[in-house]
Amino acid sequence: MSKKNKGLQGVVYSTDSNFTYDYENEAEAETLLPAQQNLRVMIDRKNRGGKEATLITGFVGTDADLQALGKTLKSKCGVGGSAKAGEIIIQGAFADKIVQMLLQMGYKAKRAGG
């Protein structure tokens, strides 16, 4: 679906000459304070060819803030990764180190998974 028509929910055509479609304003959630965030940090191996990646979930906020947090964590670990759809993926098994960094930054973070 093209970006132009992405917000059209079920309207295909209207015969009303005065019809204007009201786009649903997808307001991004405001970024919660770090103390209000409830982040989960886990090691993930699914769909990665057996390689380990550290997955941080539970972030509530704007995409720009998610990207900034991901960039900070990636640079402190010295590895690559990505941040999208409310998740941050860090290449490698850095769960314990990331939990400590998040706690120092003021986030509520805990280790999840095995």
MMTF fields as JSON, N, C-alpha, C and O atoms, coordinates in Angstrom:
{
  "mmtfVersion": "1.0.0",
  "mmtfProducer": "UNKNOWN",
  "numBonds": 455,
  "numAtoms": 456,
  "numGroups": 114,
  "numChains": 1,
  "numModels": 1,
  "chainsPerModel": [1],
  "groupsPerChain": [114],
  "chainIdList": ["A"],
  "bondAtomList": [4, 2, 8, 6, 12, 10, 16, 14, 20, 18, 24, 22, 28, 26, 32, 30, 36, 34, 40, 38, 44, 42, 48, 46, 52, 50, 56, 54, 60, 58, 64, 62, 68, 66, 72, 70, 76, 74, 80, 78, 84, 82, 88, 86, 92, 90, 96, 94, 100, 98, 104, 102, 108, 106, 112, 110, 116, 114, 120, 118, 124, 122, 128, 126, 132, 130, 136, 134, 140, 138, 144, 142, 148, 146, 152, 150, 156, 154, 160, 158, 164, 162, 168, 166, 172, 170, 176, 174, 180, 178, 184, 182, 188, 186, 192, 190, 196, 194, 200, 198, 204, 202, 208, 206, 212, 210, 216, 214, 220, 218, 224, 222, 228, 226, 232, 230, 236, 234, 240, 238, 244, 242, 248, 246, 252, 250, 256, 254, 260, 258, 264, 262, 268, 266, 272, 270, 276, 274, 280, 278, 284, 282, 288, 286, 292, 290, 296, 294, 300, 298, 304, 302, 308, 306, 312, 310, 316, 314, 320, 318, 324, 322, 328, 326, 332, 330, 336, 334, 340, 338, 344, 342, 348, 346, 352, 350, 356, 354, 360, 358, 364, 362, 368, 366, 372, 370, 376, 374, 380, 378, 384, 382, 388, 386, 392, 390, 396, 394, 400, 398, 404, 402, 408, 406, 412, 410, 416, 414, 420, 418, 424, 422, 428, 426, 432, 430, 436, 434, 440, 438, 444, 442, 448, 446, 452, 450],
  "bondOrderList": [1, 1, 1, 1, 1, 1, 1, 1, 1, 1, 1, 1, 1, 1, 1, 1, 1, 1, 1, 1, 1, 1, 1, 1, 1, 1, 1, 1, 1, 1, 1, 1, 1, 1, 1, 1, 1, 1, 1, 1, 1, 1, 1, 1, 1, 1, 1, 1, 1, 1, 1, 1, 1, 1, 1, 1, 1, 1, 1, 1, 1, 1, 1, 1, 1, 1, 1, 1, 1, 1, 1, 1, 1, 1, 1, 1, 1, 1, 1, 1, 1, 1, 1, 1, 1, 1, 1, 1, 1, 1, 1, 1, 1, 1, 1, 1, 1, 1, 1, 1, 1, 1, 1, 1, 1, 1, 1, 1, 1, 1, 1, 1, 1],
  "groupList": [{"groupName": "MET", "atomNameList": ["N", "CA", "C", "O"], "elementList": ["N", "C", "C", "O"], "formalChargeList": [0, 0, 0, 0], "bondAtomList": [1, 0, 2, 1, 3, 2], "bondOrderList": [1, 1, 2], "singleLetterCode": "M", "chemCompType": "L-PEPTIDE LINKING"}, {"groupName": "SER", "atomNameList": ["N", "CA", "C", "O"], "elementList": ["N", "C", "C", "O"], "formalChargeList": [0, 0, 0, 0], "bondAtomList": [1, 0, 2, 1, 3, 2], "bondOrderList": [1, 1, 2], "singleLetterCode": "S", "chemCompType": "L-PEPTIDE LINKING"}, {"groupName": "LYS", "atomNameList": ["N", "CA", "C", "O"], "elementList": ["N", "C", "C", "O"], "formalChargeList": [0, 0, 0, 0], "bondAtomList": [1, 0, 2, 1, 3, 2], "bondOrderList": [1, 1, 2], "singleLetterCode": "K", "chemCompType": "L-PEPTIDE LINKING"}, {"groupName": "ASN", "atomNameList": ["N", "CA", "C", "O"], "elementList": ["N", "C", "C", "O"], "formalChargeList": [0, 0, 0, 0], "bondAtomList": [1, 0, 2, 1, 3, 2], "bondOrderList": [1, 1, 2], "singleLetterCode": "N", "chemCompType": "L-PEPTIDE LINKING"}, {"groupName": "GLY", "atomNameList": ["N", "CA", "C", "O"], "elementList": ["N", "C", "C", "O"], "formalChargeList": [0, 0, 0, 0], "bondAtomList": [1, 0, 2, 1, 3, 2], "bondOrderList": [1, 1, 2], "singleLetterCode": "G", "chemCompType": "PEPTIDE LINKING"}, {"groupName": "LEU", "atomNameList": ["N", "CA", "C", "O"], "elementList": ["N", "C", "C", "O"], "formalChargeList": [0, 0, 0, 0], "bondAtomList": [1, 0, 2, 1, 3, 2], "bondOrderList": [1, 1, 2], "singleLetterCode": "L", "chemCompType": "L-PEPTIDE LINKING"}, {"groupName": "GLN", "atomNameList": ["N", "CA", "C", "O"], "elementList": ["N", "C", "C", "O"], "formalChargeList": [0, 0, 0, 0], "bondAtomList": [1, 0, 2, 1, 3, 2], "bondOrderList": [1, 1, 2], "singleLetterCode": "Q", "chemCompType": "L-PEPTIDE LINKING"}, {"groupName": "VAL", "atomNameList": ["N", "CA", "C", "O"], "elementList": ["N", "C", "C", "O"], "formalChargeList": [0, 0, 0, 0], "bondAtomList": [1, 0, 2, 1, 3, 2], "bondOrderList": [1, 1, 2], "singleLetterCode": "V", "chemCompType": "L-PEPTIDE LINKING"}, {"groupName": "TYR", "atomNameList": ["N", "CA", "C", "O"], "elementList": ["N", "C", "C", "O"], "formalChargeList": [0, 0, 0, 0], "bondAtomList": [1, 0, 2, 1, 3, 2], "bondOrderList": [1, 1, 2], "singleLetterCode": "Y", "chemCompType": "L-PEPTIDE LINKING"}, {"groupName": "THR", "atomNameList": ["N", "CA", "C", "O"], "elementList": ["N", "C", "C", "O"], "formalChargeList": [0, 0, 0, 0], "bondAtomList": [1, 0, 2, 1, 3, 2], "bondOrderList": [1, 1, 2], "singleLetterCode": "T", "chemCompType": "L-PEPTIDE LINKING"}, {"groupName": "ASP", "atomNameList": ["N", "CA", "C", "O"], "elementList": ["N", "C", "C", "O"], "formalChargeList": [0, 0, 0, 0], "bondAtomList": [1, 0, 2, 1, 3, 2], "bondOrderList": [1, 1, 2], "singleLetterCode": "D", "chemCompType": "L-PEPTIDE LINKING"}, {"groupName": "PHE", "atomNameList": ["N", "CA", "C", "O"], "elementList": ["N", "C", "C", "O"], "formalChargeList": [0, 0, 0, 0], "bondAtomList": [1, 0, 2, 1, 3, 2], "bondOrderList": [1, 1, 2], "singleLetterCode": "F", "chemCompType": "L-PEPTIDE LINKING"}, {"groupName": "GLU", "atomNameList": ["N", "CA", "C", "O"], "elementList": ["N", "C", "C", "O"], "formalChargeList": [0, 0, 0, 0], "bondAtomList": [1, 0, 2, 1, 3, 2], "bondOrderList": [1, 1, 2], "singleLetterCode": "E", "chemCompType": "L-PEPTIDE LINKING"}, {"groupName": "ALA", "atomNameList": ["N", "CA", "C", "O"], "elementList": ["N", "C", "C", "O"], "formalChargeList": [0, 0, 0, 0], "bondAtomList": [1, 0, 2, 1, 3, 2], "bondOrderList": [1, 1, 2], "singleLetterCode": "A", "chemCompType": "L-PEPTIDE LINKING"}, {"groupName": "PRO", "atomNameList": ["N", "CA", "C", "O"], "elementList": ["N", "C", "C", "O"], "formalChargeList": [0, 0, 0, 0], "bondAtomList": [1, 0, 2, 1, 3, 2], "bondOrderList": [1, 1, 2], "singleLetterCode": "P", "chemCompType": "L-PEPTIDE LINKING"}, {"groupName": "ARG", "atomNameList": ["N", "CA", "C", "O"], "elementList": ["N", "C", "C", "O"], "formalChargeList": [0, 0, 0, 0], "bondAtomList": [1, 0, 2, 1, 3, 2], "bondOrderList": [1, 1, 2], "singleLetterCode": "R", "chemCompType": "L-PEPTIDE LINKING"}, {"groupName": "ILE", "atomNameList": ["N", "CA", "C", "O"], "elementList": ["N", "C", "C", "O"], "formalChargeList": [0, 0, 0, 0], "bondAtomList": [1, 0, 2, 1, 3, 2], "bondOrderList": [1, 1, 2], "singleLetterCode": "I", "chemCompType": "L-PEPTIDE LINKING"}, {"groupName": "CYS", "atomNameList": ["N", "CA", "C", "O"], "elementList": ["N", "C", "C", "O"], "formalChargeList": [0, 0, 0, 0], "bondAtomList": [1, 0, 2, 1, 3, 2], "bondOrderList": [1, 1, 2], "singleLetterCode": "C", "chemCompType": "L-PEPTIDE LINKING"}],
  "groupTypeList": [0, 1, 2, 2, 3, 2, 4, 5, 6, 4, 7, 7, 8, 1, 9, 10, 1, 3, 11, 9, 8, 10, 8, 12, 3, 12, 13, 12, 13, 12, 9, 5, 5, 14, 13, 6, 6, 3, 5, 15, 7, 0, 16, 10, 15, 2, 3, 15, 4, 4, 2, 12, 13, 9, 5, 16, 9, 4, 11, 7, 4, 9, 10, 13, 10, 5, 6, 13, 5, 4, 2, 9, 5, 2, 1, 2, 17, 4, 7, 4, 4, 1, 13, 2, 13, 4, 12, 16, 16, 16, 6, 4, 13, 11, 13, 10, 2, 16, 7, 6, 0, 5, 5, 6, 0, 4, 8, 2, 13, 2, 15, 13, 4, 4],
  "groupIdList": [1, 2, 3, 4, 5, 6, 7, 8, 9, 10, 11, 12, 13, 14, 15, 16, 17, 18, 19, 20, 21, 22, 23, 24, 25, 26, 27, 28, 29, 30, 31, 32, 33, 34, 35, 36, 37, 38, 39, 40, 41, 42, 43, 44, 45, 46, 47, 48, 49, 50, 51, 52, 53, 54, 55, 56, 57, 58, 59, 60, 61, 62, 63, 64, 65, 66, 67, 68, 69, 70, 71, 72, 73, 74, 75, 76, 77, 78, 79, 80, 81, 82, 83, 84, 85, 86, 87, 88, 89, 90, 91, 92, 93, 94, 95, 96, 97, 98, 99, 100, 101, 102, 103, 104, 105, 106, 107, 108, 109, 110, 111, 112, 113, 114],
  "secStructList": [7, 7, 1, 6, 6, 6, 6, 7, 7, 1, 7, 7, 7, 7, 7, 7, 6, 6, 7, 7, 7, 7, 7, 7, 7, 7, 7, 7, 7, 7, 7, 7, 7, 4, 4, 4, 7, 3, 3, 3, 3, 3, 3, 3, 7, 6, 6, 6, 6, 6, 7, 7, 3, 3, 3, 3, 3, 7, 7, 7, 1, 7, 2, 2, 2, 2, 2, 2, 2, 2, 2, 2, 2, 2, 2, 2, 2, 6, 7, 7, 3, 3, 3, 3, 6, 6, 3, 3, 3, 3, 3, 1, 1, 7, 2, 2, 2, 2, 2, 2, 2, 2, 2, 2, 2, 6, 7, 3, 3, 3, 3, 7, 7, 7],
  "xCoordList": [0.846, 0.0, 0.895, 1.894, 0.542, 1.364, 1.187, 0.189, 2.178, 2.117, 0.931, 0.348, 0.581, -0.513, -1.84, -2.653, -2.067, -3.34, -3.272, -4.211, -2.197, -2.008, -3.066, -3.481, -3.508, -4.462, -5.906, -6.781, -6.2, -7.581, -8.118, -7.672, -9.056, -9.601, -10.964, -11.979, -11.02, -12.278, -12.974, -13.966, -12.518, -13.163, -12.508, -11.305, -13.324, -12.801, -13.204, -12.38, -14.487, -14.988, -16.218, -16.999, -16.397, -17.583, -18.194, -17.485, -19.53, -20.236, -20.576, -21.02, -20.385, -20.663, -19.578, -18.394, -19.975, -18.991, -18.341, -17.264, -18.956, -18.404, -17.681, -17.333, -17.455, -16.841, -15.363, -14.63, -14.947, -13.523, -13.231, -13.931, -12.215, -11.864, -11.114, -10.165, -11.536, -10.851, -9.811, -10.141, -8.567, -7.485, -7.383, -7.482, -7.184, -6.953, -5.556, -4.569, -5.49, -4.183, -3.502, -3.878, -2.501, -1.74, -0.733, 0.434, -1.198, -0.313, 0.596, 0.133, 1.888, 2.831, 2.69, 2.419, 2.873, 2.791, 3.919, 5.058, 3.574, 4.607, 5.567, 5.176, 6.802, 7.814, 7.653, 7.634, 7.538, 7.437, 8.794, 9.831, 8.775, 10.026, 10.751, 10.11, 12.081, 12.814, 12.35, 12.33, 11.979, 11.542, 10.198, 9.865, 9.425, 8.125, 8.197, 7.232, 9.324, 9.49, 9.677, 10.323, 9.112, 9.267, 9.908, 9.212, 11.227, 11.961, 12.339, 12.68, 12.273, 12.668, 13.857, 13.827, 14.897, 16.113, 16.287, 16.295, 16.428, 16.575, 17.522, 17.762, 18.058, 18.899, 17.983, 17.144, 18.157, 17.295, 18.16, 19.178, 17.756, 18.473, 17.57, 18.034, 16.295, 15.34, 15.606, 15.851, 15.556, 15.717, 17.024, 17.084, 18.059, 19.347, 20.472, 21.644, 20.138, 21.153, 21.972, 23.145, 21.38, 22.082, 22.893, 23.43, 22.996, 23.757, 22.886, 21.667, 23.538, 22.809, 22.663, 23.545, 21.517, 21.265, 20.547, 19.767, 20.805, 20.14, 18.943, 19.073, 17.785, 16.527, 15.983, 15.815, 15.704, 15.13, 13.726, 13.555, 12.715, 11.32, 10.661, 11.195, 9.48, 8.68, 8.864, 8.338, 9.59, 9.8, 8.527, 7.947, 8.086, 6.907, 7.372, 7.879, 7.195, 7.61, 7.741, 7.352, 8.292, 8.44, 9.564, 10.443, 9.51, 10.523, 11.891, 12.915, 11.913, 13.189, 13.872, 15.09, 13.095, 13.668, 14.145, 15.156, 13.406, 13.817, 15.139, 16.034, 15.26, 16.498, 17.665, 18.772, 17.411, 18.478, 18.96, 20.162, 18.021, 18.404, 19.165, 20.159, 18.693, 19.386, 20.798, 21.725, 20.96, 22.29, 23.228, 24.399, 22.717, 23.531, 23.981, 25.153, 23.044, 23.382, 24.357, 25.287, 24.148, 25.05, 26.463, 27.436, 26.577, 27.911, 28.617, 29.833, 27.878, 28.511, 28.932, 29.887, 28.227, 28.619, 29.629, 30.291, 29.753, 30.709, 30.292, 31.144, 28.98, 28.472, 27.372, 27.011, 26.852, 25.763, 24.42, 24.328, 23.396, 22.045, 21.032, 21.363, 19.782, 18.725, 17.694, 17.624, 16.892, 15.817, 14.607, 14.606, 13.558, 12.33, 11.18, 11.387, 9.993, 8.756, 8.771, 8.286, 9.318, 9.315, 10.33, 10.302, 11.228, 12.246, 13.628, 13.802, 14.594, 15.986, 16.711, 16.624, 17.425, 18.183, 19.663, 20.109, 20.418, 21.863, 22.534, 22.196, 23.481, 24.166, 25.065, 25.875, 24.914, 25.739, 24.977, 23.867, 25.575, 24.952, 25.447, 26.455, 24.75, 25.126, 24.025, 23.942, 23.183, 22.004, 22.363, 21.786, 23.295, 23.649, 24.241, 23.908, 25.107, 25.73, 24.682, 24.741, 23.728, 22.697, 21.75, 21.332, 21.404, 20.545, 21.228, 20.585, 22.508, 23.245, 23.27, 23.096, 23.487, 23.511, 22.147, 22.062, 21.074, 19.727, 19.387, 18.766, 19.788, 19.536, 20.3, 19.783, 21.525, 22.299, 21.673, 21.793, 21.002, 20.336, 18.997, 18.383, 18.54, 17.301, 16.101, 14.984, 16.292, 15.192, 14.888, 15.772, 13.628, 13.273, 13.495, 12.744, 14.507, 14.838, 15.081, 15.636, 14.658, 14.939, 15.219, 14.775, 15.96, 16.327, 15.129, 14.488, 14.832, 13.725, 14.241, 15.316, 13.492, 13.91, 14.947, 15.29, 15.446, 16.382, 17.728, 18.59],
  "yCoordList": [-1.165, 0.0, 1.233, 1.283, 2.203, 3.401, 4.252, 4.139, 5.108, 5.973, 6.927, 7.305, 7.313, 8.259, 7.684, 8.409, 6.402, 5.787, 4.958, 4.225, 5.063, 4.215, 4.46, 3.52, 5.703, 6.028, 5.835, 6.011, 5.481, 5.313, 3.99, 2.921, 4.066, 2.886, 2.548, 2.984, 1.79, 1.288, 2.191, 1.763, 3.407, 4.286, 4.071, 4.277, 3.651, 3.42, 4.561, 5.083, 4.949, 5.988, 6.606, 5.907, 7.895, 8.564, 9.411, 10.098, 9.355, 10.153, 11.531, 12.381, 11.781, 13.082, 14.066, 13.832, 15.159, 16.124, 16.907, 17.473, 16.95, 17.687, 16.774, 17.203, 15.53, 14.563, 14.869, 15.076, 14.894, 14.976, 13.879, 13.729, 13.135, 12.023, 12.545, 13.316, 12.131, 12.506, 11.438, 10.329, 11.79, 10.853, 10.674, 11.63, 9.439, 9.186, 9.673, 9.191, 10.616, 11.143, 10.136, 9.946, 9.498, 8.529, 9.283, 9.416, 9.769, 10.504, 9.503, 8.544, 9.743, 8.86, 9.046, 10.146, 7.988, 8.059, 8.947, 8.866, 9.787, 10.63, 9.738, 8.729, 10.128, 9.33, 9.462, 10.565, 8.314, 8.311, 8.627, 8.448, 9.091, 9.328, 8.0, 6.951, 8.031, 6.771, 5.949, 4.72, 6.597, 5.859, 5.165, 4.221, 5.621, 5.022, 3.943, 3.206, 3.843, 2.827, 1.462, 1.357, 0.433, -0.926, -1.763, -2.399, -1.755, -2.407, -3.841, -4.132, -4.723, -6.125, -6.371, -6.009, -6.985, -7.266, -8.78, -9.455, -9.305, -10.754, -11.075, -10.248, -12.293, -12.797, -13.536, -14.338, -13.256, -13.844, -14.507, -13.95, -15.693, -16.404, -16.718, -17.281, -16.366, -16.732, -15.968, -14.762, -16.662, -16.09, -15.329, -14.36, -15.757, -15.08, -16.043, -15.723, -17.192, -18.16, -18.675, -19.003, -18.754, -19.24, -18.19, -18.468, -16.985, -15.923, -15.252, -15.157, -14.797, -14.185, -12.683, -12.019, -12.174, -10.741, -10.395, -11.197, -9.215, -8.75, -7.918, -6.987, -8.256, -7.62, -6.84, -7.395, -5.542, -4.692, -4.331, -3.702, -4.719, -4.455, -3.642, -3.501, -3.107, -2.399, -0.897, -0.221, -0.348, 1.097, 1.778, 1.39, 2.794, 3.572, 4.984, 5.675, 5.414, 6.763, 6.962, 6.109, 8.096, 8.442, 7.628, 7.105, 7.538, 6.773, 7.44, 6.756, 8.765, 9.473, 9.16, 8.994, 9.08, 8.751, 7.303, 6.991, 6.421, 5.018, 4.907, 4.17, 5.643, 5.637, 6.173, 5.64, 7.235, 7.828, 6.859, 6.73, 6.178, 5.205, 4.04, 3.567, 3.584, 2.503, 2.891, 2.09, 4.114, 4.581, 4.642, 4.278, 5.099, 5.162, 3.775, 3.564, 2.828, 1.469, 0.807, 0.123, 1.009, 0.413, 0.962, 0.213, 2.269, 2.86, 2.43, 2.239, 2.273, 1.841, 0.379, -0.013, -0.435, -1.837, -2.026, -3.061, -1.039, -1.129, -2.087, -2.687, -2.243, -3.172, -2.485, -1.34, -3.197, -2.692, -3.149, -3.841, -2.743, -3.138, -2.266, -1.534, -2.344, -1.526, -1.202, -1.849, -0.184, 0.221, 0.56, 1.546, -0.273, -0.006, -0.759, -1.769, -0.28, -0.906, -1.157, -2.192, -0.227, -0.355, -1.324, -1.624, -1.825, -2.769, -2.275, -1.633, -2.588, -2.292, -3.63, -4.433, -3.867, -5.097, -4.739, -3.943, -5.335, -5.133, -6.443, -7.495, -6.389, -7.608, -8.127, -7.385, -9.413, -10.033, -10.212, -9.703, -10.931, -11.232, -10.235, -10.478, -9.134, -8.075, -7.782, -6.659, -8.749, -8.505, -7.931, -6.927, -8.545, -8.071, -6.667, -5.827, -6.415, -5.094, -4.033, -2.924, -4.362, -3.404, -3.119, -1.976, -4.144, -3.913, -2.937, -2.021, -3.124, -2.216, -0.791, 0.169, -0.649, 0.683, 1.357, 2.542, 0.599, 1.164, 1.595, 2.639, 0.8, 1.168, 2.434, 3.268, 2.589, 3.799, 5.018, 6.13, 4.82, 5.921, 6.274, 7.276, 5.467, 5.752, 4.971, 5.217, 4.049, 3.229, 2.079, 1.592, 1.649, 0.411, -0.706, -0.833, -1.51, -2.584, -3.861, -3.849, -4.961, -6.259, -7.275, -7.148, -8.281, -9.366, -10.292, -10.652, -10.666, -11.561, -12.761, -12.699, -13.829, -15.017, -15.819, -15.514, -16.856, -17.783, -17.321, -18.033],
  "zCoordList": [0.0, 0.0, 0.0, 0.718, -0.79, -0.879, 0.371, 1.082, 0.627, 1.799, 1.708, 2.724, 0.485, 0.286, 0.77, 1.342, 0.551, 0.894, 2.172, 2.481, 2.901, 4.064, 5.134, 5.812, 5.296, 6.35, 5.969, 6.817, 4.731, 4.31, 4.831, 4.413, 5.723, 6.36, 5.778, 6.32, 4.699, 4.167, 3.164, 2.572, 2.939, 1.976, 0.623, 0.459, -0.354, -1.682, -2.604, -3.355, -2.542, -3.427, -2.787, -2.142, -2.957, -2.439, -3.544, -4.278, -3.656, -4.66, -4.139, -4.911, -2.865, -2.266, -2.697, -2.454, -3.329, -3.825, -2.686, -2.873, -1.537, -0.397, 0.59, 1.69, 0.208, 1.114, 1.296, 0.329, 2.53, 2.85, 3.855, 4.857, 3.579, 4.447, 5.662, 5.526, 6.841, 8.075, 8.382, 8.8, 8.169, 8.457, 9.961, 10.729, 10.357, 11.772, 12.088, 11.531, 12.972, 13.354, 14.248, 15.404, 13.696, 14.469, 15.309, 14.942, 16.431, 17.32, 18.018, 18.636, 17.909, 18.574, 20.08, 20.561, 20.791, 22.238, 22.753, 22.293, 23.711, 24.293, 25.069, 25.656, 25.054, 25.723, 27.232, 27.778, 27.892, 29.343, 29.952, 29.314, 31.169, 31.882, 32.071, 32.139, 32.158, 32.319, 33.522, 33.451, 34.614, 35.802, 35.577, 36.293, 34.594, 34.31, 33.237, 33.035, 32.552, 31.521, 32.189, 33.232, 31.585, 32.113, 31.004, 30.212, 30.959, 29.887, 30.252, 31.398, 29.271, 29.426, 28.509, 27.333, 29.047, 28.286, 28.228, 29.258, 27.008, 26.848, 25.703, 24.823, 25.73, 24.653, 23.682, 24.091, 22.39, 21.371, 20.301, 19.888, 19.853, 18.791, 17.606, 16.614, 17.687, 16.64, 15.35, 15.374, 14.246, 12.904, 12.73, 11.973, 13.421, 13.317, 12.971, 13.168, 12.468, 12.075, 13.245, 13.072, 14.437, 15.607, 16.337, 17.409, 15.784, 16.434, 17.495, 17.358, 18.537, 19.633, 19.414, 18.869, 19.86, 19.843, 21.137, 21.651, 21.66, 22.863, 22.441, 21.647, 22.971, 22.59, 23.778, 24.864, 23.575, 24.617, 24.17, 23.126, 24.941, 24.599, 25.697, 26.797, 25.376, 26.365, 26.358, 27.242, 25.399, 25.35, 24.887, 23.874, 25.622, 25.253, 24.964, 25.848, 23.705, 23.361, 21.87, 21.072, 21.512, 20.109, 19.481, 20.167, 18.173, 17.445, 17.559, 17.593, 17.618, 17.731, 19.063, 19.109, 20.146, 21.445, 21.49, 22.12, 20.814, 20.72, 19.973, 20.388, 18.866, 18.085, 18.917, 18.856, 19.696, 20.504, 21.582, 21.81, 22.244, 23.258, 22.627, 23.178, 21.47, 20.764, 20.371, 20.49, 19.905, 19.504, 20.708, 20.605, 21.836, 23.051, 23.484, 23.797, 23.502, 23.934, 22.968, 23.394, 21.661, 20.671, 20.813, 20.725, 21.031, 21.132, 22.409, 22.4, 23.515, 24.762, 24.71, 25.381, 23.918, 23.77, 22.644, 22.573, 21.771, 20.674, 19.581, 18.925, 19.371, 18.359, 17.555, 17.823, 16.575, 15.756, 16.293, 17.307, 15.589, 15.976, 15.279, 14.346, 15.737, 15.152, 16.214, 17.259, 15.923, 16.832, 15.992, 15.255, 16.106, 15.369, 16.006, 16.678, 15.802, 16.278, 17.778, 18.236, 18.545, 19.991, 20.547, 21.74, 19.711, 20.148, 19.743, 18.707, 20.577, 20.256, 20.193, 21.122, 19.101, 18.926, 18.904, 18.077, 19.824, 19.916, 19.537, 20.08, 18.609, 18.182, 19.296, 19.85, 19.617, 20.645, 21.95, 22.106, 22.878, 24.166, 25.213, 25.877, 25.357, 26.289, 27.299, 27.797, 27.615, 28.448, 29.816, 30.234, 30.505, 31.844, 31.807, 32.644, 30.852, 30.713, 30.391, 30.923, 29.526, 29.135, 30.289, 30.474, 31.071, 32.24, 33.198, 33.71, 33.44, 34.323, 33.768, 34.519, 32.454, 31.844, 31.952, 32.272, 31.684, 31.757, 33.181, 33.38, 34.169, 35.554, 35.929, 36.672, 35.424, 35.684, 35.026, 35.54, 33.889, 33.198, 33.842, 33.476, 34.789, 35.484, 34.986, 35.44, 34.078, 33.553, 34.501, 35.206, 34.512, 35.209, 34.212, 33.245, 34.432, 33.494, 34.262, 35.36, 33.672, 34.273, 33.203, 32.062, 33.586, 32.678, 32.523, 33.51, 31.319, 31.043, 30.251, 29.654, 30.247, 29.507, 30.253, 31.395, 29.589, 30.217, 30.311, 30.825]
}
